[in-house]
Amino acid sequence: MKICRQPFTPCKLYIDGAEDLSVGDFIITSGGSSYLVQATRPSPSKPERLYLDCLRWVREQIPADAKCHQLNWYRR
């Protein structure tokens, strides 16, 4: 069952190994979700991990010149 979240609502994510990810970039998932990165902070214990404050976004409203990162979710 797919859960649809309301667009333009805040959420928190983390990502490993995305050195060039910065505020203002968009994350697009293979499942159809998209997020605007509003803040980043490094993990104190895992140097490869970034904690993100994001805003859920409507994929069709991402600007054509935006920097986008493809993300594929995986099970833990």
C-alpha positions in Angstrom: 0.0 0.0 0.0 1.5 3.3 -1.1 1.3 6.2 1.4 0.8 9.6 -0.1 2.2 12.5 1.9 1.0 16.0 1.5 3.3 18.2 -0.7 5.1 21.1 0.9 5.3 19.5 4.3 8.6 19.2 6.3 10.4 16.0 6.8 13.7 14.7 8.0 15.9 12.3 6.0 19.5 11.1 6.1 21.7 10.1 3.2 25.0 8.3 3.0 27.7 9.2 0.5 26.3 12.3 -1.1 29.2 14.7 -0.8 27.9 17.2 -3.4 24.4 17.5 -1.9 23.6 21.0 -0.6 20.8 23.3 0.4 18.5 24.1 -2.5 19.1 20.8 -4.3 16.3 18.3 -5.0 16.2 14.6 -4.2 14.1 12.4 -6.5 13.3 8.9 -5.5 12.5 5.9 -7.8 9.1 5.6 -6.1 8.0 9.0 -7.4 8.7 11.2 -4.3 10.7 14.4 -4.4 12.2 16.6 -1.7 13.7 20.1 -1.5 16.8 20.1 0.8 16.5 23.0 3.2 19.3 22.3 5.7 22.1 19.8 6.0 24.3 18.7 8.9 27.0 16.1 9.2 26.6 13.1 11.4 28.9 13.3 14.5 29.6 9.5 14.4 29.5 8.7 10.6 31.4 11.0 8.4 29.8 9.8 5.2 26.2 10.6 6.5 24.3 13.8 6.1 21.1 14.6 8.1 18.7 16.6 6.0 15.7 18.9 6.7 13.6 18.7 3.6 10.3 19.9 2.2 8.2 17.4 0.3 7.8 18.7 -3.3 5.7 18.1 -6.3 7.9 16.6 -9.0 6.2 18.6 -11.8 7.1 21.8 -10.0 10.9 21.3 -9.8 12.5 24.0 -11.9 14.2 22.9 -15.1 17.6 24.3 -14.0 17.5 22.7 -10.5 20.2 20.4 -9.3 18.6 17.0 -8.8 20.0 13.8 -7.1 18.4 10.4 -7.8 17.9 8.3 -4.7 17.0 4.6 -4.6 15.6 3.5 -1.3 16.8 0.1 0.1 15.7 -2.0 3.0 17.7 -2.0 6.2 
